[in-house]
Amino acid sequence: MVKDKWIDKVVILGGGTAGWMTAAALSHTFGHAVEIVLVESDAIGTVGVGEATIPPIRTFHQMIGIDEAEFIRATGATFKLGIEFRGWLNENSTYFHPFGAYGVERDIGYFFQYWLRLKEKGQVADFSEFSLCTLAARSNLFAPASERPGDPLQHLQSAYHFDAGRYAKYLKGVCIARGVSHRIGDMLAAEHNPENGHVTGLKLKSGELVTGDLFIDCSGMRAMLLGQALGVDYEDWSHWLPMNRACAVPCEQKLALTPYTISTARPFGWQWRIPLQHRVGNGVVYSNEFATDEAAERCLLDGLEGEPLAPINRIKFTAGRRKTHWHKNVVAIGLASGFLEPLESTSIQFIQSSIQRLIRYFPDAGLAPVCAQAFNREATREIENVRDFLILHYHATERDDSELWRYVKTMRIPDSLQERIELFRERGQLNIAAEELFQSTSWHAVLLGQGIRPRTYMPTMALQDDAMLANAYSNLERNFKKIVSRLPDHAAYIKEHRLTSTMERP
Ligand SMILES: Cc1cc2nc3c(=O)[nH]c(=O)nc-3n(C[C@H](O)[C@H](O)[C@H](O)COP(=O)(O)OP(=O)(O)OC[C@H]3O[C@@H](n4cnc5c(N)ncnc54)[C@H](O)[C@@H]3O)c2cc1C
């Protein structure tokens, strides 16, 4: 590449999780070839939540050169093997959405289809018995996934729960050591190139002008650059995902250090429990159409297992996204690009995939619009797929004990989701594209957990020898139980591997 065609300077607005993750990844990728400046306000806070992740965070950390043990100690992180959903199908139901595949999907294709055939004949255990993550989580056991080819423990995929505030602080240290410039200041307005409308600089309250070639909007829900300076509209999805409020509070840990998140459905929304090493994160997500703030806060405080450790953090949001995520020379990453409620812990993942996409389509100084088009197309597909997955949790329910559940159960859902549910209901098949974030493990867990039972299986399944299949499944079930029984306790694993938090309590 000819040096004078490079983007020389990238300006990131915002010092929350999105801002520092972006700065860490760009500084790792470009070194000193691109100047990186991060501007954040010390008057406007960060959103202050965001503690549960999904497995690709591990790849991201490898990609940006983060040492796992150092990160765990710095953020008080614990491990996560999936999410337990309580009360989502009906008030007494529980199911687990695990990471890692069910069974040995790669060895015998159509693992779920063969299982369906055996299930019809009453010759096989529940599908959840074939997930190592589910079995380990049930007993609070944990070990990292094996990297040995053919080892079933390859399927013990995991992510982390961590302290989001500490995470941003930790990444900030990494970035500053790598030469990222850090400015404290409130952006009041953007300056534009009068010919093409591109942003040329950020005017700060101090009077300083921070100029750049490419601007990354990580300013949170305010979307100061993409939304306010460039006027890109917000697409509102609250008719499908009506939750629009959250209240959150950390508390002392009194119950087990579970290697999973708990999501408990309530009459007006749902509640999370996320255990960290030094505290437990709790929150209630609800809609002000179906509950008062007082009722949600009462539910939050009544459900705490220990003393609260901070005041309640109250957050308002609207489910949806910016109509384009990259416009002119501004790319929005994090809450500035949109938000879906944290039901499947996807926001930090969206930050990560946006960063990877930005690096893939990183423009030269000509800013060819085709780069933005490719970026926007992929970003749209990603968030729409996740949107459908979240809607499934609400729509496929037996609950009708409150106005919220009656609404979501009967609402019209996107055609893309309707089609997917119908195909599964008909013959247990899933039409998932390779690039989708949630693959068959996730859809199987939630479709079955939410009570959708396939009418039959694919016709080719009837050609198999049932006795041989039944034998293979029962051997596998026995083998999985044996493997899991040898795993260490989650809390003991953290201690024995010297991953204990180096942080003070909040
Ligand atoms: C209730 C709730 C629970 C969540 N739980 C999860 C979860 O479990 N897992 C997950 O992956 N995600 C979760 N998220 C999402 C997650 O919190 C965010 O995706 C993540 O923190 C990124 O936020 P951000 O950096 O985009 O924005 P913010 O944290 O809001 O940061 C914005 C930054 O912009 C700066 N800024 C704003 N305006 C200006 C200005 N004018 N001048 C200068 N600086 C400015 C602020 O100072 C701040 O530094 C949750 C979100 C909510 C609301």
The ligand as a Tripos MOL2 file, in Angstrom:
@<TRIPOS>MOLECULE
LIG
   53    58     1     0     0
SMALL
NO_CHARGES

@<TRIPOS>ATOM
      1 C1        -29.0120   -3.2020   31.4880 C.3       1 LIG1
      2 C2        -27.8780   -3.5730   30.6060 C.ar      1 LIG1
      3 C3        -27.1990   -4.7730   30.8320 C.ar      1 LIG1
      4 C4        -26.1620   -5.1720   29.9850 C.ar      1 LIG1
      5 N1        -25.5600   -6.3750   30.1730 N.ar      1 LIG1
      6 C5        -24.6680   -6.8180   29.2560 C.ar      1 LIG1
      7 C6        -24.0800   -8.1050   29.3540 C.ar      1 LIG1
      8 O1        -24.3180   -8.8540   30.2850 O.2       1 LIG1
      9 N2        -23.2300   -8.4740   28.3760 N.ar      1 LIG1
     10 C7        -22.9080   -7.6700   27.3230 C.ar      1 LIG1
     11 O2        -22.1800   -8.0850   26.4230 O.2       1 LIG1
     12 N3        -23.3950   -6.4260   27.2540 N.ar      1 LIG1
     13 C8        -24.2580   -5.9800   28.1790 C.ar      1 LIG1
     14 N4        -24.7730   -4.7150   28.0770 N.ar      1 LIG1
     15 C9        -24.2530   -3.8030   27.0640 C.3       1 LIG1
     16 C10       -22.9130   -3.2240   27.5020 C.3       1 LIG1
     17 O3        -23.0400   -2.5730   28.7370 O.3       1 LIG1
     18 C11       -22.4170   -2.2280   26.4620 C.3       1 LIG1
     19 O4        -22.4820   -2.8050   25.1920 O.3       1 LIG1
     20 C12       -20.9920   -1.8600   26.7020 C.3       1 LIG1
     21 O5        -20.7990   -1.4310   28.0060 O.3       1 LIG1
     22 C13       -20.5460   -0.8040   25.7370 C.3       1 LIG1
     23 O6        -21.0080    0.4510   26.0770 O.3       1 LIG1
     24 P1        -20.4090    1.6750   25.2720 P.3       1 LIG1
     25 O7        -18.9390    1.7250   25.4920 O.co2     1 LIG1
     26 O8        -20.9040    1.5960   23.8820 O.co2     1 LIG1
     27 O9        -21.1330    2.9330   25.9260 O.3       1 LIG1
     28 P2        -20.9480    3.6330   27.3620 P.3       1 LIG1
     29 O10       -20.5270    2.6850   28.4100 O.co2     1 LIG1
     30 O11       -22.2020    4.3940   27.5880 O.co2     1 LIG1
     31 O12       -19.7510    4.6570   27.1400 O.3       1 LIG1
     32 C14       -19.9250    5.8700   26.4530 C.3       1 LIG1
     33 C15       -18.6740    6.7070   26.5540 C.3       1 LIG1
     34 O13       -18.8420    7.8490   25.7350 O.3       1 LIG1
     35 C16       -18.4440    9.0020   26.4600 C.3       1 LIG1
     36 N5        -19.1970   10.1650   25.9400 N.ar      1 LIG1
     37 C17       -20.5170   10.2560   25.7140 C.ar      1 LIG1
     38 N6        -20.8250   11.4930   25.2610 N.ar      1 LIG1
     39 C18       -19.6490   12.1800   25.2020 C.ar      1 LIG1
     40 C19       -19.2870   13.4990   24.8290 C.ar      1 LIG1
     41 N7        -20.2010   14.3940   24.4320 N.pl3     1 LIG1
     42 N8        -17.9940   13.8600   24.9120 N.ar      1 LIG1
     43 C20       -17.0460   12.9840   25.3270 C.ar      1 LIG1
     44 N9        -17.3260   11.7280   25.6800 N.ar      1 LIG1
     45 C21       -18.6150   11.3280   25.6270 C.ar      1 LIG1
     46 C22       -18.7700    8.6790   27.9160 C.3       1 LIG1
     47 O14       -18.0010    9.4890   28.7980 O.3       1 LIG1
     48 C23       -18.3530    7.2090   27.9430 C.3       1 LIG1
     49 O15       -16.9540    7.1380   28.1680 O.3       1 LIG1
     50 C24       -25.7710   -4.3010   28.9280 C.ar      1 LIG1
     51 C25       -26.4070   -3.0740   28.7510 C.ar      1 LIG1
     52 C26       -27.4530   -2.7070   29.5610 C.ar      1 LIG1
     53 C27       -28.1320   -1.3990   29.3300 C.3       1 LIG1
@<TRIPOS>BOND
     1     1     2 1
     2     2     3 ar
     3     2    52 ar
     4     3     4 ar
     5     4     5 ar
     6     4    50 ar
     7     5     6 ar
     8     6     7 ar
     9     6    13 1
    10     7     8 2
    11     7     9 ar
    12     9    10 ar
    13    10    11 2
    14    10    12 ar
    15    12    13 ar
    16    13    14 ar
    17    14    15 1
    18    14    50 ar
    19    15    16 1
    20    16    17 1
    21    16    18 1
    22    18    19 1
    23    18    20 1
    24    20    21 1
    25    20    22 1
    26    22    23 1
    27    23    24 1
    28    24    25 2
    29    24    26 1
    30    24    27 1
    31    27    28 1
    32    28    29 2
    33    28    30 1
    34    28    31 1
    35    31    32 1
    36    32    33 1
    37    33    34 1
    38    33    48 1
    39    34    35 1
    40    35    36 1
    41    35    46 1
    42    36    37 ar
    43    36    45 ar
    44    37    38 ar
    45    38    39 ar
    46    39    40 ar
    47    39    45 ar
    48    40    41 1
    49    40    42 ar
    50    42    43 ar
    51    43    44 ar
    52    44    45 ar
    53    46    47 1
    54    46    48 1
    55    48    49 1
    56    50    51 ar
    57    51    52 ar
    58    52    53 1
@<TRIPOS>SUBSTRUCTURE
     1 LIG1         1 GROUP 0 **** ****
